[in-house]
Amino acid sequence: MSDLTTEEQANVRTALRHLRIRCGGWKPLAQALHFETRTLRHAVCDRGVSAAMAFRVARFVGVSIDDLLAGKYPASGACPYCGHVIAPGD
C-alpha cells in the first residue's frame, strides 16, 4: 500500500522510465537513487511506488516533489536521451 494516489504513482513511474534511459539502465539509476535494482523494476511494474522513492527521484532530478507527483517531469515531448523539448511548431 502506498501513501500516493494511483495517478501520482503513475507519474513517478513515467519519471523512472525516462531516467532509466538517461542513466543508461536500471542498475546505474538504482545506484544513483540508493535502491536495489529489483525495487525499481517492481515499482515500474505496478507493484507500488513509495513516498520515499518519489522524494528520492524528485531530489535526483532537481524538481519539487509537487511537480514530480503532478507529472510535470519529464516535460511533455522531452527526448529521453538528452531531455531537450522541441517547442510546438519547430
N, C-alpha and C positions, 0 to 999 in steps of 0.2 A: 504494500500500500504506500502511496506517495502523498506528500503534502501538496503536490502540484496538480492542477487540473489536467484533464486529458489534452486540451489544446496547448497548454504550457509545456507538457511533456513532449508533444509533437514538435514544438518549436525548438526545444533543446536537441531533439533527435536530428532535426534538419541541420542545426549548427554542428553537431558531431559528425554527420556525414560530410559536410563541407570541410571541416577541419581534418578529417581523415585524408582527404586528397591533398590539402595544403601541407600537411605534416609528413606525407609520404607513407601512410599506412596506420593501422591501429596501434602497433607497438610503439612507434615514436610518440603518437598522441597520448597513449596511456602513460608513458614515462613523463611527458610534459605535465599531465594533469594529476599525476601520482595516484593512478588507479591501475588495477590489473587489466590486462588486455581483454580478458573474458568479461569483465564487468562492463566495459564499454560496448562490447558486442551484444551482451544481454540487454543493455539499455536500449540499443538501437532496434532490437528485435521485439519491442513492445513488452518487455518484462518489467518496466517501471524505471523512471528517472527520479532520482532523489533530489531533494533541495540542495544537498551538499554538492552533488555533481553539477547542478545548474550554476551554483556560485563559483565553482572552480572554472567552469567553461567561460562564464562572464569575465572573471578576472583574467583568464588567459588571453582572451581576445580584446580586452580593454573596453568593454561596453558595460553599461549598467545592467544590473540583474533585471530591471523592469523592461529594458529594451530587448534583452535576450528572450524573456518569457513572452513578450508581445510579438515576437517573430520579426523584429527589425534587423536581426543579424542571422545570416548574411543578408545583405541588401538584395532585393529582388533583381534578378538578372546578373548577379555577380559571377565572375569567372571563378570556378573552384580552384584554379591553379594560382592566379595572381590576385584575385579579389577585385579586379577592375570592373566597374559597372559602366556599361555603354548607355549613354543617355538616349531616351527615345528620339527617333528621328535622325540619329547618327548613322 
